[in-house]
Amino acid sequence: MPAASTILKNSAAVALGSVAAGVGYASLIERNAFVVREVTMPVLTPGSTPLRVLHLSDIHMRPQQRRKQAWLRELARWEPDLVVNTGDNLAHPKAVPAVVQTLGDLLSVPGVFVFGSNDYFGPRLKNPANYLTNPGHRVHGQPLPWQDLRAAFTERGWLDMTHTRREFEVAGLVIQAAGVDDPHLSRDRYETIAGPASPVANLTLGLTHSPEPRVLDRFAADGYQLVMAGHTHGGQLCLPFYGAIVTNCDLDRSRAKGASRWGARMQLHVSAGIGTSPFAPLRFCCRPEATLLTLVAAPTGGGHVGARAGLSHPSVSVR
């Protein structure tokens, strides 16, 4: 029989090989395995016609990311009625042209947006253990040209929802939307948009980059039907049969991505995001995604999404 030391060395070699293979897969394959997820959510007022909403978040663009840019250019073919962008578009001070050019035709579609921390500040090398041991620790990188990105978006007709309430019409439906600045940076000032959601809108929509429970609770208390957020990257590094290890915010792991119910009536959709920080270019069991939400009328009396509601799951497909 082989000596115990030989067995240990062989086991260590196998373990190291498995780790190396996993890192290679996460950095070279899954990180670039972009996907569009389709979800149906019954949130509109009874009698409303369906609304197709494309949710984009956490693009984290750098100028030379050609594969990501090519994929983003193709998203317009899904023909959404509305685009919702929940921030973290940038990862480089010269990335604004790449974001604007690759979103291309989507900027001609009605759109709303809020910004995240990586629109304001560039990424920096961080200790990932801080997400577990010191989640309140913040390290900011160099300032990014978010004003230029905001100008480009608004010039094409997208609405900046930062600390703003607006009512507008899309595809024959009345939408009342409101948003806050990034809670991850403690920039949220919900009092600037506080008040009951419109009782006559077909959809009342809240936007936030980081889905912090304190903000979600305020939207729910004001009667919003749906809140959309990003920031979590779906956990980014997930474990099979376990899911996200961390969410990088106070949101529980089970809601790190996808649709769920928040409170008695409000629905929440958290995007797993499209990009990664250049200092952590890995995804595992968590493909980069955009989501096409088909919003349909809720049954009379209110219909809710997700297992936590005790009702049927949303309809989900991946392409």
N, C-alpha and C positions, 0 to 999 in steps of 0.2 A: 504494500500500500504506500502511496505517496506520503511524505512527511507532512506534518501539520503546517510547517512554514510554507511548503510548496502550495498547499491548498489555499492558504491565506493569500499568498501572492497571486495565484490564479484568480481567486475571487475578487481581489482588489483590481486586477487588470480588467476583468469583465465589468465590474462596476464603473471604472473610469471610462471604459469604452462605451458603455450605455449612456453615461452622462454626456460624453463628447457627441455621440450620435443624436441625443436629444437636443443639445444646444445647436448642432448643425441644422436639424430639422426646423427648430423653432426660429432660427435666424435667417435661413436661406429659403425655406419652403413655406411654412405656415404664415410667416410675416407678410408674404406676398401673395397669399391665396385669397384674394379679395372675393367677396361674395355679396349678393343682394338677397336679403331676407324679406319675405313677404308675410305680412301679418294683417289679419282682419280684426278690427276692434269695434264693438258696438257701443259708441259713445255719443253719437249725434242725437239731437232731439228727435222724437218720434215723427215720422213722415219725411225726414230729410233724405235727399238723394246721396249716394256714396261720394266720398271725397278721397282722392289719391294723394297722399302726403309722403314725400321723400325726406327721410330724416338723415342728415349728415352731421357727423361730429368728429372731433379729434383727428383732423387730417394730418396735422403735424408735418407740414410740407417743407421740403428742402428743394432747392432748384434742380438738382440732378436726378431726382426720383422719377425716371422716365416711365417705369412700369405703372406706378401709382397714377401718374398723370394720364397715361393712355386709358386706364380703367375709368378714371373720373370722367373723361370726355365722353365715354359711352353711356353714362347714366341718363342723359337726356332722352334716350330712346325709350325709357320706361314711361315717358309722358305723364309726369305728375301734374296735379292741379296746383299744388303748393309745395314749396321747399322750406324745410325748417333746418337751420344750421345752429347747433348749440355750442359752437366755439372751439378753441384750440386749433385754429387753422394753420398756424405758423410754427416753424422750428428753425428758422434762419432769417437774418435781417434782410436778405434779398429774395425772399420767397413770395412776396405779394404778387408779382407778375405771374408766377407759376400757378398760384391759386386762382387768380382771375381768369387766366387763359384756359385752364383745364376745366373750370366750372362752365365756361363757355355759354352754351345755349341755355343752361339752367338759370343763368342770370336774367334771361328773358321771361322766365316763369315767375309768377308771384312768389315772393319769399320773405321770411322773417328770420332774424338772427339775434343772438347775444354772443358776447365774447367770453373767453376763458383766460386762465392765467398765462397760457402759452400763446396768446395773442399780444399780451402786454409785455411779457418777459421771455427771453430765450431760455432753452433748457440748459441745465448744468448737471455735471456729474454729482450724483447723490448716493448715499448709502441706502440701498433698498430696505435694509432692516429698520430704517426709521418709520416706514409705514406700519410696522408692528409695534415697535418700542417707543416711538416718539412721533405719533401721527400729527401733532400740532406744529412740528418743526417746518419752517419755510425757508427755502434758499432760492433767491431770485437770480436769474441770469441777466444778460444785457437787455436793455429796453428794445422792444420791437416796434416796427412802424404800423401800429394798429390803426392810427388815424388814416393812413393811406388805404388800408384795406376797407375801413368803414366807408371812406369816400367812394371807392370803387363799387362797393355793394350798393350803396344808396343811389349812386348815379344811374345804376341799371334798374333801379326800382325796388330793391329789397328794403324792408323796413327794419330799422334798428329798434329793438324792443327793450333796450336797456333802461330800466326804471320808467317805462312808458306803457300806457294803456291805449290801444287803438281798436277801432272797429272798421272792418273792411269786408268786401264781398269777393268771394272766389267761387267760380263754377256755380253761380246762382245761390250760394249759401252765405249767410251772414256769420262772420267770425269775429269774436272779440278776443284779442290776444293781449297779454301783458308779460313783462319779463323783468328779471333782476340782473344786476352785475354779479360777477363770479363770487359765490359764497366761499370758495376755497381760499380766496384772498381776503375774506371778510369785507368784501365790497358791497354786499347786498344791503339794500335799503328798502325793505318791503313796504314801509310806511308810505313811500312815494307812489305806490300803485294800489294801496289797500282799499278795500271796499267790495261790496257784493258783486259777483259776476253778473253780466247782462242776462236778464230773464228772457230776452227775446232772441238772442243769438242762437244759430243752429249749433255752434261749437264755441265753447269758452276754453281757451288754450293758454297755459302758462309755460314760460321758458326759463330755464336756469342751466348754467353749465354744470356745476356740481350739484347732485341731487341730495343736498343736506336736508335731513328731516325737519329742521326748524323752518326751512323755507317751504317744504312740501306741506307741512301742517298749516301754514298761513294760506296757501293756495286752496287747500281743502276746506278750510274754515270759510273762505269767501265763495265757495260753491263752484269752483272750476271743474270742468268735466275731464280734462286731460292736461297733464304736465309732461313735457319732454325735456330730457337732460342727456348729458354725456359724461365725460371726465373719468369714469371708472375703468375704461378700456375693457369692460367685461371681466375684470380681474387680470387680464393680459396673460398671466401664467396661471393656468388652472390645472386641477388634478382630475383625472377620470373618476366618475362616480362621487366626486366631492364638490367640484366647481371652483369658484374663485377663492383664493386664499385671503386676499384683501380687496377692498374697494377704494382705498385711498380717500375715504370720507367716512361719515358716520352712518351711511346707509348699510343695512345688513347685507351679508354676502348673497343671500338668496335672491336679491333684487339687482345684482350687479349688472345684468343686461336683460333686455326683453320687457315684456308687458306684465304688469301686476296691478293690483288694486291698492290704493292708499286711503285709509280711512273708510268711511261708510259708502261713499259714492264716487270718489275721484279715481281716475285711472292714471297710471304712470308708465311711461316708456323711456327706458334707459338704453342708449346706443352703446354697443361694444366698441365703436369707433373704428377709424380707418388706418391710423398711423401709430407710431410709437416714438418715444424719445430717441434721438440718435445715440444716447448713452445706455439705452436698454432696448436694442433693436430685436426683441424676441417676442413671439407669441406661441403659446402652447395650449392646445385644446380651447382655443378662443380666436377663431379666424377674424381678420379685419372685415368690417361690414358697413354697408349702408342698408337702411331699412325702408321698404315701400309699405307704408301703412294704408290699408283701405279702411277708412272710417265709415261705418254704416250706422243706421238709426238703432238706438237702443230700444228694446221692447218697452211697451207702456209700463210705467212703474219703475223703469231703470234696469239696465242690464249691465253686468260687471264682468270683468275679465280676470281669469287666472284661478288657480286652485285655491288660493287663500279666500276667495269669495265663496267657495263652495259651489261654483257653477262651472260651466264648460270652459275648457282652455281656448285661447285665441287660436285661430287657424294660422299655421305657420308653414311656409315652404322656403327652400333655399335654392338659389340659382347662381 
